[in-house]
């Protein structure tokens, strides 16, 4: 197995970036309205369901994602913003294909592909750039 070569500060920064991206992405003015329509929920329903435990779990999931991304970049020897972006795109393709398959089998709206896919694209590209930059330092 390759060496575990990750920078925990980069992982933390990428996790924070992922949370900020998600917050902005799901604002009504960005993709929030399309997301709510695609899942058949209202803003009021989502506010009522917004328990702190959900946000804690989201941070943990983002931390796991960014740790795995950092490990992949380390194992691939990626260093630098451009290579980080490319690696982020490749990881995104895997994530998007998985999510797309789930959406397909759930019979959900096609717009849900683009809501989820767009969020994960921006997240993994920026996270790849952040982690790649830190690896080049």
C-alpha positions in Angstrom: 0.0 0.0 0.0 1.3 3.5 -0.8 2.5 5.8 1.9 -0.1 7.9 3.7 1.1 11.3 2.6 -1.6 13.9 3.5 -1.5 17.4 4.9 -4.2 17.7 7.6 -4.3 21.5 7.4 -5.1 21.2 3.7 -7.8 18.7 4.5 -9.3 21.0 7.0 -9.2 24.0 4.6 -10.7 21.8 1.8 -13.5 20.6 4.2 -14.3 24.2 5.2 -14.4 25.2 1.5 -16.7 22.2 0.8 -19.1 23.4 3.5 -19.1 26.9 2.2 -19.6 25.8 -1.4 -22.6 23.6 -0.3 -24.1 26.5 1.7 -23.9 28.8 -1.3 -24.9 26.2 -3.9 -28.2 25.4 -2.1 -29.2 29.0 -1.6 -32.5 29.7 -3.4 -30.8 32.1 -5.8 -28.3 29.5 -6.9 -29.6 25.9 -7.1 -31.8 25.7 -4.0 -35.1 26.2 -5.7 -34.3 23.6 -8.4 -33.2 21.2 -5.7 -36.4 21.6 -3.6 -38.5 21.1 -6.7 -36.6 18.0 -7.7 -36.9 16.4 -4.3 -40.5 17.5 -3.8 -40.0 19.6 -0.7 -40.6 23.1 0.5 -38.3 25.5 2.2 -40.4 25.3 5.3 -40.1 21.5 5.3 -36.4 21.7 5.0 -36.1 24.3 7.8 -38.1 22.0 10.1 -35.9 19.1 9.3 -32.6 21.1 9.7 -31.4 19.5 13.0 -27.9 20.3 14.2 -27.0 16.6 13.9 -27.5 16.8 10.1 -24.9 19.6 9.9 -22.5 17.7 12.1 -22.9 14.6 9.9 -22.3 16.8 6.8 -19.1 18.1 8.2 -17.9 14.6 9.0 -18.8 13.4 5.5 -17.0 16.3 3.9 -14.0 15.6 6.1 -14.0 12.0 4.9 -14.3 13.1 1.3 -11.4 15.5 1.6 -9.2 13.0 3.4 -9.8 10.5 0.6 -9.1 13.1 -2.0 -5.9 14.1 -0.3 -4.8 10.4 -0.1 -5.6 9.9 -3.8 -3.6 13.1 -4.6 -0.7 11.9 -2.4 -0.7 8.4 -3.9 -0.7 9.8 -7.4 2.1 12.2 -6.6 0.0 15.2 -7.5 1.5 18.6 -6.6 0.3 22.0 -7.7 -3.0 23.7 -8.4 -3.4 22.6 -12.0 -2.7 18.9 -11.3 -5.0 19.2 -8.2 -7.8 20.5 -10.4 -7.4 17.6 -12.9 -7.4 15.1 -10.1 -10.4 16.7 -8.6 -12.2 16.4 -11.9 -11.3 12.7 -12.1 -12.6 12.1 -8.6 -15.7 14.1 -9.5 -16.4 11.9 -12.5 -16.5 8.9 -10.2 -18.7 10.6 -7.7 -21.1 12.0 -10.3 -21.5 8.7 -12.0 -22.4 7.1 -8.7 -24.9 9.8 -7.8 -26.3 9.7 -11.3 -26.9 6.0 -11.1 -28.7 6.5 -7.8 -30.9 9.3 -9.1 -31.7 7.2 -12.2 -32.8 4.2 -10.2 -34.8 6.3 -7.8 -36.7 7.8 -10.8 -35.9 11.3 -9.7 -36.0 14.4 -11.8 -33.2 14.9 -14.3 -32.5 18.3 -12.8 -31.4 16.6 -9.7 -28.4 15.2 -11.6 -27.2 18.7 -12.4 -27.9 20.1 -8.9 -25.9 17.3 -7.2 -23.4 17.1 -10.0 -22.7 20.8 -10.1 -22.2 21.0 -6.4 -19.8 18.1 -6.4 -18.0 19.4 -9.4 -17.3 22.8 -7.9 -16.4 21.2 -4.6 -13.9 18.6 -5.9 -12.2 21.0 -8.3 -11.7 23.6 -5.6 -10.7 21.0 -3.1 -8.3 19.4 -5.6 -6.7 22.9 -6.2 -6.4 23.6 -2.5 -4.9 20.2 -1.6 -2.7 20.2 -4.7 -1.4 23.7 -3.9 -0.6 22.6 -0.3 1.3 19.6 -1.6 3.4 21.8 -3.8 4.5 24.0 -1.0 
